[in-house]
């Protein structure tokens, strides 16, 4: 491990999100020295079908990687780590893209994580009640890979399925592209593919759901070499990939992570001494990383705000002040709350935010969003309050996930937030208030990129373990504590909060003065 007086070591982290690829140059202390981002294309050929291109994504990775290492001594770059959304990449036996669409467009060879085309397939998979389902909460989400694979087999047999040689989770595609090694990350396969760290693949599951052809050749199409995140792959960066990325050939490349998990890596291991937190000195399992990215927050909040009649007025006023629309809304809420705590502005307005179904903890893609308490007025005050109710709804979704975890035996005391909306003070404070837990924010706001760089640092051998790298490269920036004085018994705790098991069969009276509908579960606040 380089000491304080020794030359700096650098690591490159690359994060492939839903709408862009981002990269950072990070040093051995976790300081982010350079940042770049590049948008990536998405296609929605029909409702609930969302597609991307692996060639487009790799090209964007190359652009941002080259930008962040400009002017740097390349000999000091020690490792490279990737994280990405858990989208499904399909290649043929020669590693060429295959179409995942009826149009036969092989450029679009990725089924995105948020794609819900496989609703029928996931229903049939869940009806099997196979034992592997217990590892995903008893019910598989439509966003996992098995239903998408079954959809491809049933709908694109000739143009895609029969020609396929490799099905990659996007993070594993990136590490293959960089090294030529087809090994998969334990993170991807356990979280999205039903792989067991102890037992490996379960032949009976794939046969039961009609995907027995994947069992042949020792699972070569979906992965038969599995490595822990941060493990060094092969001989490192290939000369071809090195040229593409603007990096030195042979540097260590790490087994990858799902994007939210990289955020967890970047925040959850920080040393919290001196901050008065219950998690100090406790096992890391007392900490919960909440990754506030597209899946949990942006889609729901953007949908509510941008669809409101007052949105053009909001845009104009925010632009005039050179603020984001959300910074403007936060200041507007402070104006209209008067003497009362801001949280009580939503006493008559309630949001159920499952506009794209619920992934966690219910795994119910049929759920829809709901707003109750609307009036005829559609001014900026109404928009601000609707925005607040949506933020509260997402925070209550976080609380529901915590309660589901605690009912399964976990003990959580502290939240660690990162991702885009962790920069929003209202979003952070509402999470603290509604969960009743302190929220830790990292010194480095781009925690997902720090997490990806930590992978590269581990692969380089500069740290003895992932845990050591986490402790040295992630630091506490700010702690936000819950404001208990803002709670009023009749509004916040008037009725017992429903347990996950109760919800599907529970009828909720939306006009009840004692239970806010914005206490109901949102889509996953991260990717548990």
N, C-alpha and C positions, 0 to 999 in steps of 0.2 A: 504493500500500500504506500503510495507516494507521501512523503512527509511535507511539512509546511515549507521547507527550504528547497525542496526538489522541484524539478520542472513539472509544470502542470500536465496532467493526463486528461485527455478529452474523450468523450463518448458521444455518438450520434444516436438520437432517438427519433424514430419515424412513426407517426400516428396516423392511421387511415380512418377517418370518421365517415359519417354519412354523406356529407356534402363537400368535404375537402380533405386533402392530405397535408399534414403539418410536420415539420421537422425542427429539431433543436440541437444545438451543440451545448453539451453540459460538461462541467469539470468534475473532478473527483470529490468535491465538497457539495455537489448538487446545485451549483450556480448555473443558471441558464444564460449563456453568453451570446447566442445568436438564434434567431427564429425566422422561419419562412412558412408560408402556406400557399396552396394552389387548389383552386376548385376542381372538382371531378364531376363527370356527367352522370345523370340518372335518367332512366327511361321508365315510363309507366304506360305500356302499350294498352292495358285495360285495367279496370278497377282492381285493386289489391295485387296487381302484378308489378313488382318493382325490380328493375334490372340495372346492372352496371357492367363495365368492361374491365377485364384484368389488364389488358394492354394499356388502356387509358390510365388506370390507377398506377401501374408501374412507371409510366412516363411522368406522372405527377410526382412520384417518389424521387425520381432522378432529378427533376427540376429543383425541388426543395432541398435535397441533400447537397447538391452543388452550391446552392446559395449559402447554406449555413457554414460551410467550411472555407468560404472565400477568405484569403489572406491568412489562413491558419497553417502552421507547420504540420504537414500531413503525418510526419513521423510521430507526432504526439497523440494522434487519434488511435485509440487502443481497441475500441469495440463498437458494435452496431446492434441495436435492438429494434424490433418491430412490434407494434400492436395494431389491431384493426378490428372493425366490426365483424361479428360472426356471420358473414355472408358466405354463400356456397359458390365456389369456383369450379367450373367443369372444363376439363381438358381431355383431348383424345390420347391415344397411346403414344403419340409423338409429342405430347405436351402442347398441342395446338388448341385454341379456343373452340368450343362447341356451342351451338345455339341453345338457349334455355327458353326459347319463345317459338310460337307457331309460325312466325314470319321467316324463320330459318336464318336469322341474322346472327352469325357466329361471333361477331364483334361483341354482342351483348351475351356474355357467357357466365354472368354472375346473377344468381337469385339473391337479392338483398335480404338482410336480416329482418326487415319489417314487412316482407312479402307475406301475404296471407292466402295465396292461391291454394294451399294444400289443406283447406278446412275439412274436406271429406276424408282425406287420408289420415289426418291426425285424430279424427273422431274414431275411425276404425282401429287405429293403433291403440287408442285409450281403451276401447272396448275389450281388447285382449287381456287387460289387467295383468300384463306380464310383470314379473318381479323387478325388471330393470326400472320400471316406472317409479318405484319407491325412492330412487335416487334423484328424481326430479320433482319431488313433492306429491307423487301419486298420480299426477296428470301431466302429460307432455304438452308443451306449448306448440302452437302452429309455427312458431318462429324457429324451432329446432330443425336439425337436418334430416332426420329419418322421414318425416312426412314429405319434405321437399324432394327427397330422392325417390320416394314412392310416386309422387306426382310426375316426375320426369319419366319414370318407367311406364306409367299408365297413359301418358299423354304425348310423349315425344320419343317413342320407342325406336323408330328408325333413324331419325335425324340426330338424336342425342344419346339416348341410353345405350344402344347397341354399339356405338362407336367410342363410348367413354373409356378412358384408361385411368383417369385420376379425378377424384372428387376431393377438393381441398377446402378446409375452412380458410377464409381470406388471410388470417395471420400466418398460417402454415404455407400458403402459396407464396407469400412474400419472402419467407426464410428459404424456401426452395429456390426461388428466383435468384436470391443472393448467393446461394452456396451450391446449388445442384443436388442438395440432400433432401430426400422426400420424407424424412422423419417428421412426425407430428408432435405438437406440444400437448403435454398432458392436460393443460388448461382447456384447450379447444375440445379435445375428444371427450373429456369427462363432462364438461358443461353442456355440450350441444350434440353429442353423438352416442351417448349411452355407454361409453367405455368405462370400465372400472379399474381404478389404480391397483386394486388388489387382484382382481380376477381377469382383467383384460376384456376382450369382446365376449358376448354371450351368443353363441351360434343359434340357440333356440329362439331368441328374440327376432333375429333377422329372417329366420325361416318362417316364424309365425306371422310376420307382417307382410310376407310376400317379396322379401328382398334377399332371398337365399343366394342369389348370384354374387352377392358381395362377399360371401364367406369363402368363395373359391380363391385359390392362390394365396391362402393365408391373409386374406383381407388386403391384398396389395392395392386395390383401388381406393381404399379409405384409410389406410395406414396400418403398418405392422411393426414399425419401429417408433416407439413413443418415448419422449424425453421430457424431463422437468423443465419449466421455463427458466431461462438463464443458462442452460447447458450449452456448451460450445458445439457448433455444428461442423462436422467434416473438417476440411482444411481451411475454413474461413471463407472470406469473400473471394469469389472467382475473378479472374482477370477481366472477363467480359462484364460482369456486374460492377466491378470496381470502376471500369471506364464509364459505364452508364451513370453511376452514382457520384463520380468525382472523388472517390475514396481510395486509399491504398489497398492493393490486392493483398489477400492473406490475413487482413485484420479479423479478429474474432467476430463471429455472428452468432447471436443467441437464439435458442428456441424461444418462440414468441408467446405473446399473451393476447387474449381478448381485450379490447380497448378499455373497458371499465375496470378490468382487473389490473391493467397497467396503472390506472389512476389510484387504485387501492395500494399498489406497490409504492407509488410516489408519495402517499400521505400517511399510511397507517403505522409505519415503523418509527415515526419521529419521536425523539426524546422529549417527554412532556414534563420533566422535573421543573418544579417551581411555579407551575400554573394552577395548582389547587384542584387537579382533576382526579376523579375516583379511579381512573384507569392506570394511574401511576403505580408502578410496581406490580400490576396485575398482568395476567396472561394477555397476549395480543387479541385473544378471542373476546375480550371485553370491549373491543373497539369495533365499530361498524363504519366502513367506508361507503359513503353515498356519492355516486358519480352523477352529477347533474348535467347530463348531456341530452342529446336528441330524444332518446327513448323515453326519458322520464318527464321532461319538462318542456323543451322548446316547441315540440309539435302541439301540445295541448295549449300552452299559453299563447303562442302565435295564432293558433286557430281562433281562440276566443277574442283576442285583441284586434287582429286584422279583419275579422268579419263584422266588427261593430260599426254602426253608422257614423260614429264620431272619429273613426280611425284617421281619415284624411286631415281633420282638424288637429288631431294629436301629432301626426307626422309633421305638419307645417310648424306647429309651435315648438316641437322638439328640435327641428332643424334650425329654427330661428335662434334657439338657445345653444345650438351646437351640442345637444345632448342625445343620447339614445332615447327611444320611445319609453323604455322601461325606467330610466333615470328620471325622465319627465313625470311619468305616472307616480313614481315613489314620492317625488316632491309635491305633486298635486294631492296625493292622499294625506300628506302632512298638513296641507292647507285646509282640507275639508273635514278633518277629524275633530277639530276644535279641542275641547278639553278631554274627550274620551280617548282611551287607547285605540290605535288604528284598527286593531283586530275586530272591534265591535261595529265597524261600518257595514259588515256583512250580515248583521243579525237577521235580516229579512231576505237575503239572497244566498242561494245554495247551489253548488256545482258538484255534479258527479262527473269526473273527468275521463271516463273510459271511452273516449271517442274512437280509439283504435283497439278496443278490447282491453282485457286486463291480463298482463303476463304474470305478475307476482303480487300476492301469493295465490291468486285464484286460478290462473292459467285458463281463463275463459274468454275466448275470442269473440263470443256472441254478445258480450256486454256492450252497451252503447252509452254515450254521454247524455247528461241531463242538466238543465238549468231550471230552477224554480224560484219564483219571487220577482219575475220581470215586470216592469211597469211600462207605460206608454212612452215615458221620456227616454231619449237616446242621446243625452248630452255627454260631455267629457267626464262629469262626475259619475255618471252611470258606468261609463267605460272603465274608469279607475277602480270602482268598487267591484265590477265584474272581474277585472284583472286580479284584485286582491283575493276574491273568493276562489279563483282558480289556483293561485299560489297556495292558499290554505288547503285546498283540496289535495294538492300534490303532497304537502307536508303530512296531512292525515293519512295519505297512502303510505308514506314512509313509516308512520306510527303503526299502521296495520301490519306491515311487514315485520317490524320489530316485535310486535305482540305475537305474531305467528312463530317467529324464531324463539321467543322466550317460552312459548307453550311447548316447543319441541326440546327445551332443555338448555337453550343458550342464555347467557347473562350479559346483557349489553349495558354499558354505562356512559359511553361517549361516542358522539358522531364525528367523523372526519369527512368534511365536504370538499370536493373539487369538481372541476368542469365549469362550463360557461356560466351557469347561473349561480355558482358559488361566489361570483363577483357582485351579485345583486344583494345589497344589505337587507332588503325586505324579505327576500326568499330565505336568507340565512336565519334571520331573527324568527321568522315564522316556524322554521324547523326546530329551533331551540324551544320556542314557547309551546308548540303543539306536542312535541315528543317529551318535553320536560327534561331534556338532556343538554349538556353543554356541547357546542359545535366548535371543532378545531379547524381552522383554516391554515393552509400551508404558507410559509414564507414565499415560496415560489408558486404563483397561481397556476402555471402550466404543469400541474402535477402528473397528468397522463404522459406528457413528454419526458418528464423526469423519470417516471416509471419505466418507459421504454429504454431510456439511457441506462438505467440501473441494470436492465437485462444485459446490455452490451458490456457494462462494467464487470458483471459477474462472469460472462463468457470469457473476458480477457484474462481472468485469473488475478486481477488486482485486489479483489476482496475474497475472503475465505468462504463467504456464504452470502446468500441473498439477504439474510437478516442483518449481517454486518453492513452491506451496501445500503440497505434501507435506513439504518440508524445513522450512517455517516452522510447520506445524500438527501435526506428529507428533514426539514426543520419546521417547527411551529412558528407561524406568523402572528396569528391572532386567535383568541378564544372568545366566543360569544355565548353568554350564559342566558338561560331562560328567564323571562321577566314574569315571575309568579304573580306579581301584583296585578298583572293584566288579565288574570283569569277571574271569571265570575261563575260561581257554581252552576247557576241555572243555564248558562249558555255552553260552557265548555265541558262540564262533567255531570250534566243533569241525568243522563242515562248511561248505563254501561255500554262501552264501545263494543260493537259486535265482533265476535271472534270469526276467523276465516271460515270455520266450519258452519257457522250460522248464516253467513251472508246470502248464499244462493237461495235459501228458502225463507228469508226474512222480508216481511213487508214493512216498508218504512213510510210513515206518514210525513210527506214533505213539509206540511204546515206546522208540524210540532214545534212549539217554542223552545223545547228542551234539547232537541237534537238537530244540529246543523247537517244538512246534506253534504256540506263540504267537509264533513268528517269521514266521508266514505272513500274507499280505496281508489287511488289513481293507478295508472300504469306504473310499472316498476320504477322506483327512484334510482335505479342503477341497473346492474345486471347481476343479480345475486348468484 
